[in-house]
Amino acid sequence: MIRKHPQTRGITFTHSSKEAMVKTLINVIHNKRIKMPLHERLINQLRVFQKIEKTTTTSYSAPEGEHDDYVMALALAVSAALTTPATKPTIEFGWGWESRLSFNYSVSK
């Protein structure tokens, strides 16, 4: 794949990279800078996705028994769109999801 697409770069999901991608996604959603598909699984995963604060760490994930694949795929796509210099991404606000989702995060870049 790299031979065919030399601009391709891999990403390793670490605690800090996942946290950074999720914080970016939260900012983009809060600032209404994204147009998301009306996809039932994605919306359901966004609804249950949670911030878990422990004494020394903060993490983000789905509750036990739930999945966060779609949320993380969206976070990865947003991160790539915002950091890829070869493109000028347009992330647009879409349908009225803001009344259906509630994020209780205060995130600053």
Rosetta silent file (secondary structure, phi, psi, omega in degrees, C-alpha in Angstrom):
SEQUENCE: MIRKHPQTRGITFTHSSKEAMVKTLINVIHNKRIKMPLHERLINQLRVFQKIEKTTTTSYSAPEGEHDDYVMALALAVSAALTTPATKPTIEFGWGWESRLSFNYSVSK
SCORE:     score description
SCORE:     0.000 S_00000001
   1 L     0.000  -38.830 -179.212    0.000    0.000    0.000 S_00000001
   2 L   -66.078  -33.935  176.581    2.831    2.410    0.800 S_00000001
   3 L   -64.020  -40.232 -179.902    4.318    1.838   -2.658 S_00000001
   4 L   -73.692  -35.534 -177.117    0.998    2.722   -4.245 S_00000001
   5 L  -130.331   80.163 -175.001    0.327    5.616   -1.858 S_00000001
   6 L   -62.525  -19.875  178.888    3.653    6.988   -0.596 S_00000001
   7 L   -77.726   -6.102 -179.474    1.890    9.774    1.334 S_00000001
   8 L   -68.059  136.563  175.699    0.312    7.126    3.580 S_00000001
   9 L  -132.501  144.334  179.346    1.459    7.187    7.152 S_00000001
  10 L   -85.043  163.110  175.701    0.688    4.785    9.936 S_00000001
  11 L  -137.464  136.897  176.481   -0.536    5.691   13.360 S_00000001
  12 L  -103.762  124.814  177.792   -0.049    3.844   16.595 S_00000001
  13 L   -78.433  112.773  174.021   -2.883    4.172   19.065 S_00000001
  14 L  -117.724  172.344  177.790   -1.398    5.032   22.429 S_00000001
  15 H   -56.330  -47.322 -176.179   -3.100    6.483   25.459 S_00000001
  16 H   -71.880  -36.566  179.221   -1.894    9.979   24.570 S_00000001
  17 H   -69.241  -38.573  178.109   -2.646    9.749   20.825 S_00000001
  18 H   -64.931  -44.011  179.435   -6.168    8.453   21.510 S_00000001
  19 H   -61.407  -43.335  179.843   -6.763   11.206   24.063 S_00000001
  20 H   -63.164  -43.116  179.515   -5.528   13.874   21.624 S_00000001
  21 H   -64.940  -41.375 -179.732   -7.743   12.556   18.814 S_00000001
  22 H   -66.371  -42.969  178.010  -10.804   12.399   21.073 S_00000001
  23 H   -61.570  -39.909  176.788  -10.207   15.928   22.387 S_00000001
  24 H   -63.653  -44.753  178.506   -9.904   17.174   18.809 S_00000001
  25 H   -60.170  -44.150  179.291  -13.129   15.391   17.869 S_00000001
  26 H   -60.935  -43.751  177.881  -14.921   16.910   20.879 S_00000001
  27 H   -61.132  -44.458 -178.536  -13.702   20.398   19.894 S_00000001
  28 H   -63.841  -40.647  178.467  -14.812   19.934   16.295 S_00000001
  29 H   -67.501  -48.376 -178.891  -18.256   18.744   17.428 S_00000001
  30 H   -61.246  -36.148 -178.916  -18.671   21.512   20.024 S_00000001
  31 L   -88.308    7.018  177.016  -17.618   24.165   17.518 S_00000001
  32 L    54.056   46.125 -178.965  -19.994   22.716   14.913 S_00000001
  33 L  -108.602   23.596 -176.358  -17.173   22.229   12.412 S_00000001
  34 L  -140.534  143.639  174.483  -18.159   18.757   11.245 S_00000001
  35 L  -112.944  110.359 -176.612  -20.774   17.213    9.015 S_00000001
  36 L  -104.336  149.296  176.391  -21.440   13.673   10.220 S_00000001
  37 L   -69.842  149.207  175.708  -23.461   11.005    8.503 S_00000001
  38 L   -81.431   80.276 -174.896  -26.800   10.131   10.030 S_00000001
  39 L  -116.383  118.718 -172.175  -25.557    6.679   10.951 S_00000001
  40 H   -56.820  -45.613 -179.268  -27.365    4.914   13.776 S_00000001
  41 H   -64.845  -41.977  177.874  -24.365    3.007   15.152 S_00000001
  42 H   -60.657  -48.456 -178.862  -22.144    6.088   15.112 S_00000001
  43 H   -61.625  -43.809  178.672  -24.764    8.188   16.887 S_00000001
  44 H   -62.668  -41.066  178.657  -25.390    5.472   19.481 S_00000001
  45 H   -67.071  -37.853  176.852  -21.669    5.097   20.135 S_00000001
  46 H   -64.060  -36.890 -179.374  -21.268    8.867   20.489 S_00000001
  47 H   -64.119  -36.644 -175.428  -24.127    8.923   23.004 S_00000001
  48 H   -98.857   -9.657 -179.563  -22.517    6.369   25.322 S_00000001
  49 L   -58.403  137.131 -172.213  -18.861    7.320   24.798 S_00000001
  50 E  -136.249  156.022  173.526  -17.455    8.468   28.105 S_00000001
  51 E   -97.375  127.317 -178.591  -14.608   10.237   29.807 S_00000001
  52 E  -115.003  114.475 -179.510  -13.187    8.163   32.657 S_00000001
  53 E  -105.901  124.397  174.517  -11.211   10.096   35.245 S_00000001
  54 L  -113.576  179.569 -175.532   -9.093    8.236   37.746 S_00000001
  55 L   -53.815  -45.868 -175.148   -6.734    9.662   40.332 S_00000001
  56 L  -115.612   -6.445 -176.421   -3.786   10.007   37.955 S_00000001
  57 L  -136.801  157.627  172.355   -5.215    9.359   34.491 S_00000001
  58 E  -126.624  136.120  177.292   -8.040   10.303   32.180 S_00000001
  59 E  -138.664  166.749 -179.569   -9.215    8.012   29.424 S_00000001
  60 E  -129.481  133.206  177.989  -12.016    7.864   26.889 S_00000001
  61 E  -170.833  173.849  173.625  -13.931    4.751   25.885 S_00000001
  62 L   -80.309  154.265  175.538  -17.255    3.043   25.548 S_00000001
  63 L   -62.740  161.328  179.375  -18.793    1.534   28.662 S_00000001
  64 L   -54.842  133.393 -179.730  -18.143   -2.145   29.327 S_00000001
  65 L    88.441   -6.970  178.791  -20.040   -4.257   26.798 S_00000001
  66 L  -108.262  173.732 -178.964  -20.300   -1.386   24.297 S_00000001
  67 L  -121.772  154.849  175.334  -18.119   -0.471   21.317 S_00000001
  68 L  -130.087   21.405 -177.739  -16.325    2.716   20.270 S_00000001
  69 H   -58.499  -46.010 -177.694  -15.079    1.653   16.828 S_00000001
  70 H   -68.631  -39.172  178.069  -17.143    4.208   14.929 S_00000001
  71 H   -61.557  -46.881 -178.349  -16.248    7.011   17.345 S_00000001
  72 H   -69.341  -33.514  175.521  -12.540    6.251   17.022 S_00000001
  73 H   -63.917  -41.235  177.862  -12.809    5.942   13.225 S_00000001
  74 H   -66.433  -42.498  178.207  -14.409    9.388   13.141 S_00000001
  75 H   -61.491  -41.477  178.490  -11.752   10.773   15.510 S_00000001
  76 H   -65.096  -42.701  179.356   -9.011    9.307   13.308 S_00000001
  77 H   -64.171  -42.994  178.700  -10.597   10.747   10.146 S_00000001
  78 H   -64.284  -44.180  178.921  -10.938   14.213   11.719 S_00000001
  79 H   -59.999  -45.199  179.015   -7.357   14.073   12.976 S_00000001
  80 H   -63.828  -42.502 -178.778   -6.090   13.074    9.532 S_00000001
  81 H   -63.924  -35.014 -177.265   -8.151   15.764    7.812 S_00000001
  82 H   -84.912  -16.246 -176.731   -6.812   18.453   10.121 S_00000001
  83 H  -113.475   -1.947 -179.565   -3.158   17.384    9.990 S_00000001
  84 L   -86.620  112.214 -175.942   -2.704   16.422    6.345 S_00000001
  85 L   -71.194  -21.080 -175.909   -0.893   19.307    4.639 S_00000001
  86 L   -73.726  -14.008 -178.386   -1.636   18.095    1.102 S_00000001
  87 L  -126.007  158.484  171.850   -5.341   18.853    1.475 S_00000001
  88 L  -113.400   93.965 -174.753   -7.457   21.669    2.709 S_00000001
  89 L   -68.742  146.041  172.780  -10.210   19.810    4.517 S_00000001
  90 L  -115.566  110.684  177.224  -13.691   21.160    4.716 S_00000001
  91 L  -110.073  114.293 -173.259  -15.436   19.943    7.804 S_00000001
  92 L  -111.180  151.768  174.108  -18.962   21.253    7.810 S_00000001
  93 L   -73.661  134.607 -176.176  -21.728   21.309   10.359 S_00000001
  94 L  -107.450 -133.554 -176.211  -24.479   18.961    9.252 S_00000001
  95 L   -67.970  172.305 -172.184  -27.897   18.001   10.503 S_00000001
  96 L   -78.477   59.526 -179.176  -29.248   18.988   13.917 S_00000001
  97 H   -77.844  -17.496 -172.838  -27.513   16.393   16.048 S_00000001
  98 H   -60.564  -26.379  178.468  -26.504   18.854   18.739 S_00000001
  99 H   -81.351  -13.239 -178.235  -29.850   18.426   20.488 S_00000001
 100 L   -98.032  -18.031 -178.301  -29.437   14.634   20.477 S_00000001
 101 L  -115.026  142.845  174.547  -25.927   14.409   21.855 S_00000001
 102 L  -130.306  121.374  175.714  -24.636   15.710   25.105 S_00000001
 103 L  -112.284  126.598  179.796  -20.957   16.029   25.824 S_00000001
 104 L  -104.586   46.611 -177.393  -20.044   17.229   29.250 S_00000001
 105 L  -115.725  141.408  172.275  -16.448   18.024   28.383 S_00000001
 106 L  -111.749  105.291 -173.603  -14.676   21.298   28.516 S_00000001
 107 L  -120.992  135.831  174.811  -11.853   20.977   26.028 S_00000001
 108 L  -126.375  148.367 -178.444   -9.469   23.622   24.829 S_00000001
 109 L   -85.496    0.000    0.000   -6.864   23.318   22.123 S_00000001
